[in-house]
Amino acid sequence: MPVDHEFGGQHTELKLSIIEKYLRAFSTALQNKFSDLWYIDAFAGTGKRTVKVEARGEDLFDAEVPESVEQRRGSAQIAIDIRPPFHRLIFIESKQKYCNALRELAAQHPDRDIMVVEEDANLSIQKELKGSEWKSARAVLFLDPYGMEVDWETLVAIAATKAIDVWFLFSLSGLYRQATRKSDKITEEKRAALTKMFGSDQWERELYSDKGQGDMFGGGPTQREFDVKGLERYVKRRLETLFPKVFEPLALPVDKAPQRFSLFLCISNDEPKAVGLATRIASHILKAGNSS
Ligand SMILES: C[S@@+](CC[C@H](N)C(=O)[O-])C[C@H]1O[C@@H](n2cnc3c(N)ncnc32)[C@H](O)[C@@H]1O
């Protein structure tokens, strides 16, 4: 029995097709140059995703189609299917039931080096990457959380390897819900989540005007100065303090407001050759994503 894992919307299809294209091009380009090519899926899910396909009424050309449920490939299965293959696949997932599904998936590929890590992704990445040597290895890491689960310290650990390209689905809606328009609506819980995500409490000074609007002396609550696009630019600038190259993100969903996610690609390797390769692959893929 497959474990049901329903998530995302139409933008999920696009996101996963972008990751798939990047993984294939990355593996093709570096297969003979590095003895260790890794794929790390930090919020791995089950390897499958359950999609409800809406019913369609009868029309001139087609008969009525009832609602159906399909199992499509999730990121872990997509990574396994990439040819030439990644040498090692690491799937990190905190939910036990989903890890069991991932273990079953791994068992179907006994010839592959697949590791399932049942742990919090932030803990696992920070612990495993700290002080790790990346001389003969290169990796692509996918951060695909539901919301704002990625801690700044996790990004610090990834950037420090100088060997990992990261695709990061950033929850912009999570950010604009926590960083409320008026500063007096930011609860302590929201404040702590934002500080954990941005790695310092400077966001409060940087996102909000210093002029209070509540009373004639300039006191009272302040207003967030950034709209949704401004928030996305702010996130990009923060990522640029860690990574030598951060590409213009893809706004998701592409065809429907409001924007809920920004799909970022960050390169941790500052060598021109590495940035050049990522640029050649990604600019084409991201441009095609924007026009789809
Ligand atoms: C959007 S889904 C990932 C979907 C997956 N990329 C795919 O394409 O099939 C997010 C996953 O992250 C897992 N998750 C949530 N918080 C986590 C954490 N702190 N550490 C590891 N996994 C986590 C959830 O259980 C869920 O399976």
The ligand as an SDF file (V2000), in Angstrom:
LIG
                    3D

 27 29  0  0  0  0  0  0  0  0999 V2000
    6.7580   19.4880    0.6630 C   0  0  0  0  0  0  0  0  0  0  0  0
    7.1670   17.9760    1.3900 S   0  0  0  0  0  0  0  0  0  0  0  0
    8.5250   17.4360    0.4060 C   0  0  0  0  0  0  0  0  0  0  0  0
    8.1340   16.8090   -0.8510 C   0  0  0  0  0  0  0  0  0  0  0  0
    9.2540   16.1290   -1.6330 C   0  0  0  0  0  0  0  0  0  0  0  0
   10.2920   17.0740   -1.9780 N   0  0  0  0  0  0  0  0  0  0  0  0
    8.7060   15.4740   -2.8710 C   0  0  0  0  0  0  0  0  0  0  0  0
    8.8400   16.0490   -3.9770 O   0  0  0  0  0  0  0  0  0  0  0  0
    8.1410   14.3750   -2.7480 O   0  0  0  0  0  0  0  0  0  0  0  0
    7.9820   18.3920    2.9050 C   0  0  0  0  0  0  0  0  0  0  0  0
    8.4840   17.1880    3.6680 C   0  0  0  0  0  0  0  0  0  0  0  0
    9.3240   17.6270    4.7300 O   0  0  0  0  0  0  0  0  0  0  0  0
    9.0910   16.8410    5.8850 C   0  0  0  0  0  0  0  0  0  0  0  0
    9.5510   17.6560    7.0240 N   0  0  0  0  0  0  0  0  0  0  0  0
    8.9160   18.6940    7.6390 C   0  0  0  0  0  0  0  0  0  0  0  0
    9.7080   19.2460    8.5790 N   0  0  0  0  0  0  0  0  0  0  0  0
   10.8790   18.5460    8.5350 C   0  0  0  0  0  0  0  0  0  0  0  0
   12.1000   18.6660    9.2450 C   0  0  0  0  0  0  0  0  0  0  0  0
   12.2710   19.6110   10.1710 N   0  0  0  0  0  0  0  0  0  0  0  0
   13.1000   17.8150    8.9420 N   0  0  0  0  0  0  0  0  0  0  0  0
   12.9420   16.8630    7.9770 C   0  0  0  0  0  0  0  0  0  0  0  0
   11.8040   16.7120    7.2750 N   0  0  0  0  0  0  0  0  0  0  0  0
   10.7950   17.5470    7.5460 C   0  0  0  0  0  0  0  0  0  0  0  0
    7.5980   16.5520    5.8530 C   0  0  0  0  0  0  0  0  0  0  0  0
    7.2830   15.3970    6.5970 O   0  0  0  0  0  0  0  0  0  0  0  0
    7.3870   16.3720    4.3490 C   0  0  0  0  0  0  0  0  0  0  0  0
    7.5210   15.0280    3.9840 O   0  0  0  0  0  0  0  0  0  0  0  0
  1  2  1  0
  2  3  1  0
  2 10  1  0
  3  4  1  0
  4  5  1  0
  5  6  1  0
  5  7  1  0
  7  8  2  0
  7  9  1  0
 10 11  1  0
 11 12  1  0
 11 26  1  0
 12 13  1  0
 13 14  1  0
 13 24  1  0
 14 15  1  0
 14 23  1  0
 15 16  2  0
 16 17  1  0
 17 18  1  0
 17 23  2  0
 18 19  1  0
 18 20  2  0
 20 21  1  0
 21 22  2  0
 22 23  1  0
 24 25  1  0
 24 26  1  0
 26 27  1  0
M  CHG  2   2   1   9  -1
M  END
$$$$
